[in-house]
Every structure is written in C-alpha cells, then in structure tokens.
Amino acid sequence: MVKLNKIYTKTGDDGTTGLVDGSRIAKNDPRMAAIGDVDELNSALGVAICEITDDALVQELRMVQNDLFDLGADLATPAKAGDDFAPLEMTLRIVPAQVERLESKIDAATAELDPLTSFILPGGAKSAAAVHLARAIARRAERTCVAAAQEMPLNPHALAYINRLSDYLFVLGRALNSGGKDDILWVPGGSR
C-alpha cells in the first residue's frame, strides 16, 4: 500500500528522480519519458471518462487506468538483461492476462462495428473525440516505451500492453460513434 504523507520531498531539485529500487536517474532519461507519457495517457482517459455515461464502460476504463499505474510501476522498476519480468511480492509487472483482456475487449467491440471503408478522422461524439485523443497519446507512449527499451531491458508484456491499448482505444472511439455509423471519414484530397 502506498502512503504519501508529504507531496514535495525536494529530492528532485537536482533534476533526478527515484526508481522503485531506490536508484536515481535524470528526469529526462528515456525511462522517465515513457513513464510521463503513460501518466499523460492516464490523465486523458480520466477526461474521456467524464464524457461517458455507460457505467459498465466507465468501470472498464477505470480498470485500464489502474493497469496504467501498474505499467508505470513496471517501467519504474529496473531489470537486468535476461530478467523474466515475473511479478514478485514487491514488484509490479504487466502480465499476459492484462494484454489478453484488452484483446478480448477489442474482438468483442470489433464484432459490433460497421466495417471500415476509409480511414477515420478523430471526432464525432465528445466521448469518441476524447477517446481518440487518448489513443493518440497511447501511440506516443508506445513510441517512448520502445525508445526506452532500446536502451534498457523492459518487460515485453508492458510493450505489448501499450500497443494493444491504442488498438482498444481506436475501436472504443468507433463504438462511441454509434458503432462506427457516426465516424467522420477521411476524404483523400477532399479539401484541395
């Protein structure tokens, strides 16, 4: 359980921040860029939830928000080459079941959508637009996670999760646009 008695510690005033194992890294380290983008994604989901009235969907997205905190903790836990990234009592790791849950949600939502006939523009209903913004942030978070993984060992399930999450948010945005019926289609060269 996390207990925060004081929000500021002054330990980061030198431009460093602490990781789960107690080590310190620069705030502009690729690992911190990934953690920051995941945090921004989580905040964008919080905004999207404010536009959603379906209680079951809100609960589903709250579970994703919780997963994103797990993902941030996973990213903030250094590993050594060859680590199996198994969760331990004091080590949070994204696990295959979290990725599989997203895949199941994607498959179920896709089965209810009209087939795509064009790329779509982000927008439509306010809820869909907010989810599409979160999707774009998820794509950026994935890019920064991949960049960090090129410099240090990261959990491959964490990378799969953030990749699958952007797909989930894409189909969710379409679902929120009346099952794709209210999607705004891209018209190539339509504004020439």
Contacts in CASP RR format, 6 or more apart in sequence:
PFRMAT RR
TARGET T0000
AUTHOR 0000-0000-0000
METHOD contacts of the structure
MODEL  1
MVKLNKIYTKTGDDGTTGLVDGSRIAKNDPRMAAIGDVDELNSALGVAIC
EITDDALVQELRMVQNDLFDLGADLATPAKAGDDFAPLEMTLRIVPAQVE
RLESKIDAATAELDPLTSFILPGGAKSAAAVHLARAIARRAERTCVAAAQ
EMPLNPHALAYINRLSDYLFVLGRALNSGGKDDILWVPGGSR
11 18 0 8 1.000
11 24 0 8 1.000
12 27 0 8 1.000
15 26 0 8 1.000
15 27 0 8 1.000
16 24 0 8 1.000
16 25 0 8 1.000
16 26 0 8 1.000
16 27 0 8 1.000
17 24 0 8 1.000
17 25 0 8 1.000
17 26 0 8 1.000
17 27 0 8 1.000
17 32 0 8 1.000
18 24 0 8 1.000
18 25 0 8 1.000
18 76 0 8 1.000
19 25 0 8 1.000
19 31 0 8 1.000
19 76 0 8 1.000
19 77 0 8 1.000
19 78 0 8 1.000
20 73 0 8 1.000
20 76 0 8 1.000
20 77 0 8 1.000
20 78 0 8 1.000
20 91 0 8 1.000
21 77 0 8 1.000
21 78 0 8 1.000
23 78 0 8 1.000
25 31 0 8 1.000
25 32 0 8 1.000
26 32 0 8 1.000
30 144 0 8 1.000
30 147 0 8 1.000
30 148 0 8 1.000
30 151 0 8 1.000
30 152 0 8 1.000
31 75 0 8 1.000
31 76 0 8 1.000
31 148 0 8 1.000
31 152 0 8 1.000
33 144 0 8 1.000
33 147 0 8 1.000
33 148 0 8 1.000
34 75 0 8 1.000
34 141 0 8 1.000
34 144 0 8 1.000
34 145 0 8 1.000
34 147 0 8 1.000
34 148 0 8 1.000
35 72 0 8 1.000
35 75 0 8 1.000
35 76 0 8 1.000
36 141 0 8 1.000
36 144 0 8 1.000
37 137 0 8 1.000
37 140 0 8 1.000
37 141 0 8 1.000
37 144 0 8 1.000
37 145 0 8 1.000
38 68 0 8 1.000
38 71 0 8 1.000
38 72 0 8 1.000
38 75 0 8 1.000
38 141 0 8 1.000
38 145 0 8 1.000
38 162 0 8 1.000
39 68 0 8 1.000
39 72 0 8 1.000
40 137 0 8 1.000
40 141 0 8 1.000
41 68 0 8 1.000
41 134 0 8 1.000
41 137 0 8 1.000
41 138 0 8 1.000
41 141 0 8 1.000
41 165 0 8 1.000
42 65 0 8 1.000
42 68 0 8 1.000
42 69 0 8 1.000
44 130 0 8 1.000
44 133 0 8 1.000
44 134 0 8 1.000
44 137 0 8 1.000
45 61 0 8 1.000
45 64 0 8 1.000
45 65 0 8 1.000
45 68 0 8 1.000
45 134 0 8 1.000
46 61 0 8 1.000
46 65 0 8 1.000
47 130 0 8 1.000
47 133 0 8 1.000
47 134 0 8 1.000
48 61 0 8 1.000
48 127 0 8 1.000
48 130 0 8 1.000
48 131 0 8 1.000
48 133 0 8 1.000
48 134 0 8 1.000
49 58 0 8 1.000
49 61 0 8 1.000
49 62 0 8 1.000
49 65 0 8 1.000
50 130 0 8 1.000
51 125 0 8 1.000
51 126 0 8 1.000
51 127 0 8 1.000
51 130 0 8 1.000
52 58 0 8 1.000
52 61 0 8 1.000
52 127 0 8 1.000
52 176 0 8 1.000
57 172 0 8 1.000
60 105 0 8 1.000
64 102 0 8 1.000
64 165 0 8 1.000
64 168 0 8 1.000
67 94 0 8 1.000
67 98 0 8 1.000
67 161 0 8 1.000
70 92 0 8 1.000
70 93 0 8 1.000
70 94 0 8 1.000
70 98 0 8 1.000
71 94 0 8 1.000
71 158 0 8 1.000
71 161 0 8 1.000
71 162 0 8 1.000
73 92 0 8 1.000
74 85 0 8 1.000
74 92 0 8 1.000
74 93 0 8 1.000
74 94 0 8 1.000
74 154 0 8 1.000
74 155 0 8 1.000
74 158 0 8 1.000
75 145 0 8 1.000
75 148 0 8 1.000
75 154 0 8 1.000
75 158 0 8 1.000
77 91 0 8 1.000
77 92 0 8 1.000
77 93 0 8 1.000
78 152 0 8 1.000
79 85 0 8 1.000
79 152 0 8 1.000
79 153 0 8 1.000
79 154 0 8 1.000
79 155 0 8 1.000
80 153 0 8 1.000
81 153 0 8 1.000
82 153 0 8 1.000
83 153 0 8 1.000
85 93 0 8 1.000
85 155 0 8 1.000
85 156 0 8 1.000
85 157 0 8 1.000
85 158 0 8 1.000
86 93 0 8 1.000
87 93 0 8 1.000
87 95 0 8 1.000
93 155 0 8 1.000
93 157 0 8 1.000
93 158 0 8 1.000
94 155 0 8 1.000
94 157 0 8 1.000
94 158 0 8 1.000
94 160 0 8 1.000
94 161 0 8 1.000
95 157 0 8 1.000
96 157 0 8 1.000
98 157 0 8 1.000
98 161 0 8 1.000
99 157 0 8 1.000
99 160 0 8 1.000
99 161 0 8 1.000
99 164 0 8 1.000
102 161 0 8 1.000
102 164 0 8 1.000
102 165 0 8 1.000
102 167 0 8 1.000
102 168 0 8 1.000
103 164 0 8 1.000
105 168 0 8 1.000
106 164 0 8 1.000
106 167 0 8 1.000
106 168 0 8 1.000
106 171 0 8 1.000
109 168 0 8 1.000
109 171 0 8 1.000
109 172 0 8 1.000
109 174 0 8 1.000
109 175 0 8 1.000
110 171 0 8 1.000
112 175 0 8 1.000
112 179 0 8 1.000
113 171 0 8 1.000
113 174 0 8 1.000
113 175 0 8 1.000
113 179 0 8 1.000
113 180 0 8 1.000
114 179 0 8 1.000
114 180 0 8 1.000
114 181 0 8 1.000
114 183 0 8 1.000
117 185 0 8 1.000
118 185 0 8 1.000
118 186 0 8 1.000
118 187 0 8 1.000
119 185 0 8 1.000
119 186 0 8 1.000
120 174 0 8 1.000
120 183 0 8 1.000
120 184 0 8 1.000
120 185 0 8 1.000
120 186 0 8 1.000
121 184 0 8 1.000
121 185 0 8 1.000
121 186 0 8 1.000
122 128 0 8 1.000
122 129 0 8 1.000
122 132 0 8 1.000
122 133 0 8 1.000
122 135 0 8 1.000
122 136 0 8 1.000
123 129 0 8 1.000
123 132 0 8 1.000
123 177 0 8 1.000
123 184 0 8 1.000
124 177 0 8 1.000
124 182 0 8 1.000
124 183 0 8 1.000
124 184 0 8 1.000
125 176 0 8 1.000
125 177 0 8 1.000
125 178 0 8 1.000
125 182 0 8 1.000
127 173 0 8 1.000
127 176 0 8 1.000
128 173 0 8 1.000
128 174 0 8 1.000
128 176 0 8 1.000
128 177 0 8 1.000
128 182 0 8 1.000
131 169 0 8 1.000
131 172 0 8 1.000
131 173 0 8 1.000
131 176 0 8 1.000
132 169 0 8 1.000
132 170 0 8 1.000
132 173 0 8 1.000
134 169 0 8 1.000
135 166 0 8 1.000
135 169 0 8 1.000
135 170 0 8 1.000
135 173 0 8 1.000
138 162 0 8 1.000
138 165 0 8 1.000
138 166 0 8 1.000
138 169 0 8 1.000
139 166 0 8 1.000
141 162 0 8 1.000
142 159 0 8 1.000
142 162 0 8 1.000
142 163 0 8 1.000
142 166 0 8 1.000
145 154 0 8 1.000
145 158 0 8 1.000
145 159 0 8 1.000
145 162 0 8 1.000
146 159 0 8 1.000
148 154 0 8 1.000
149 159 0 8 1.000
174 180 0 8 1.000
174 183 0 8 1.000
177 183 0 8 1.000
END
